[in-house]
Amino acid sequence: MLLAVIVLGGVAVVRLFLWCDQPRSRVLTIGMLAVATSYGLALDSVDRFLDPRLASLGANLTDLFQLEFLALGLWALGAVCLRAVGRNRLEHVWSAVMCAIAVAVVLTWWLGDGSVRESGEVFELRDSWSVVYTWVTVGWSGLFGLLMIVASVSGLRADGPRRALYAFLAIGLSCTVYALGGAAVLLLSPDTFPRFYHLFMNLGGTPALLFLAASGMLAIVNATRRARTAD
């Protein structure tokens, strides 16, 4: 996981050099930086280091920041995918949905035990608001995964940018597997969800981060080719 976070973050930083020359690539760069930051905050060593130092502001703040950065990243990736398949009009709907979800995460953390009771993960808490917090997380993963799958398949059938869409399709499938598996665990054995979450973060999250890094590299490669052609 650590290696995947470093690779994704490194590609995102390199893409910052394209910020001025390729303004259309900025949203993807923001998404990559946000996702890398989110998964970086999810690392056990980072979580253990930050949570005690942020305790005066609220418990489990690292978990909250992790999900908020992930919400930003999923919004950006969803917007990029919609643009890639020519569904620009749906961007406003997607932005409104992700904004509502981000607010819901903050509210359920604040209203539940997550903001006052320190734990390894907010997912470990079983008060009603923390349970809603967990379901919101699973639900948005499913929604994002479905968007990526439908948009990618639509773009591939219409001869869209195939290599990028294949990467988005893989990410969408990964998120959908997480959402379906997470929902099943929450319904059948909710106490084991934290273990499922960590398992998915390592086994499912790592390839998803690498696929995202690969899609981000395409713009760098294409920019290099254009520069060589111009010379």
N, C-alpha and C positions, 0 to 999 in steps of 0.2 A: 504493500500500500504506500509506504513512504516513497519508494522509487517512482511509483506512478504519479504521486503528487508533485515530486520534483520535476519529472518530465513534463507534465502538463503546465506547471508554473513556469518552467523554462521556456517552453514554446510560446506561452502567452506573453512573456517579457520580450522575447524576440519580435513578436508581432507588434509590439508597441512602436517599433521603428517604422512600421507601415502606417502609423496612425494618421499622418498628414497626407501621404500619397494615396491612400486607399480608404477614404472615409466610410465606404460601405462595409468595410471589414471591422469597424470599431465595435459593433454590437457583439460579434462573435468573440472578439478579444476580451470585452467586459465579461461575457459569460464564462470564458475559460478562466480568467482571473478569479471570479467569484466562486466557481466550483472548486478550483485548486485551494482557495482559502478555506472553504467549507470543509473539505476533506482533511486539510491540514489541522483545523481545529478539532476534528474528530479523532486524531491520533491520541492514544492514551497518555503519552508523555506530555503533549501540549495541554490536554485537558487537566491533568493533575497539576501542571505548573500554573495555569491561569485561574482556575476556579477559586483557590484559596485567596489569591490576590484581588479578585473581583467580588469577594464575599460581602464586602460592605455595601455593595450596590444591589445585591440580590444573589440568591443561590442559583447554581447551574447556569450562569450567564454564558459560559462557553457553549453549552448545548443550544441555547437560544440563538446566539450569534451564528453558530454553525448552520442552523436551519434557515435563518434569514439570508445568509450569503448563498445558501443553496437555492432559496426562492428567487433571488436575483439572477443566479446562473441559469435556472430553468426558464425563467422569463426570457432571458436573452437568447438562449438556444431555441426556444419555441418560436420566437420572432424571426430568427435567422431561417429556420426551417420553413416557415410560412412564406417568407420572401422568396426562398429558393424555388418554391413550387407555384409562385404567382398568386398567393392568397393574402395579399397585403391588407385587404379590407378587414380580415379577421384579426389583425394585430391588436386593434383597440379592444376587442373582446378578450383576447388572451391577456392583455395587460391588465384589464379590469379584474379578471379572474385571479391572476397571480397576486395582484395588490390586495384583494380581499383575503386570500389565503395567508399572505404575510401578516396581515393585521390579526387574523384569527389565531395564528401561532403565538403572537405576543399576548393577546388577551387570555388564551387558555393557559399559557405559562404563568401569567400574573395572577389570575384568579385561582389557580390550583396550587398544590403544594410545591410545584416546581420552583417557585420564586422564593420560598422560605425554608425548604427542607433539602439539604444537600444530599445528593445521591450520585452514583456512578453515571447514570443517565436518567433524564426525566421519564423515559419509558418504563423505568423500574417502579415508579410510583403508581398507586392504584386508586387514588381519589378520582372523583368523576371528571374533573376538569383535565387532569393529566391523561386520563383515558381518551378524552376528546382530542387532546393535543396529539396523542399517538395516532389516532384514526385520521386526523387531518394530514399528518405526515404521509401515511400510507395512501390516502386518497389522492393527494396531489401527485405522488409518484405514478399512480395509475393513470391519472388524467394526462400527465406529461408524456408518459410512455405511449398512450393511445394516440395523442396528437402526432408524435414523431413517427409512429408506424404508418398511420393513415396518410400523412403528408409525404413521407418518403416514398411509399408505394405509389401514390398519385404522381409524384415527380418522376419516378423511374418509368412509369408507363407512358409518360409524356416526353420522354427523352430529356429529362432534366440533368443537372450536374451530377453524374452518376457516382463518382467516387465519394463526394461529400455526402450524398444521400445514403449510400451504403453504410457509412459511418453513423449517420443519424439513425438509420434503421436498427443498427446493432445496439445503440444506446437506448432507443425506444423499447426494444425487446428486453433488455436488461432491467429497465425500470418497471416494465409490466410484470416480469417474473417476480421482482421484489414486492410489488403491490399485491399480486395474487397470493404469493406465499405469506406475506405479512398479514393479510386479511384472514387467511386460513388459520394462522397461528393465534391471532387475537381472538378468533371465535372458539377455537378448540382448546387452546392452552395459553391464555394471556400471560401467565407468569414466565413463560419461556421466551417471550418476544424479545427482551434485551439480548439474549444469546443469539437468536435468529438475526437480529439487526447487526450485531458485530460480525457474524458469519458472512452475511451478505456484503457488508462494507468491505471485507477482505477478498471474498471470492467473486462477488459480482461487481463491486465498485472498481476494483483494479483494472479489469479489461475495459470497463466503460470509460475510465479516465484516459486510458491509452488510445481508445478509438477516438475520443474527443481531441486528444493531442494530435493524432494523425490527420483528422479533418482540418485542424488549425494549421498544420504544416503545408497544406495544399496552397494556401494563399502565398506563403513564403516562396514555395517552389515556383509558382506561376509568376510572381513578381521578378524572381531571379531570371527566369526564361525571357520575360519581356525586356528586361534590362540588357540582356545579352543580344537579343534581336535588334534592339535599338542601336547598340554599338556597331 
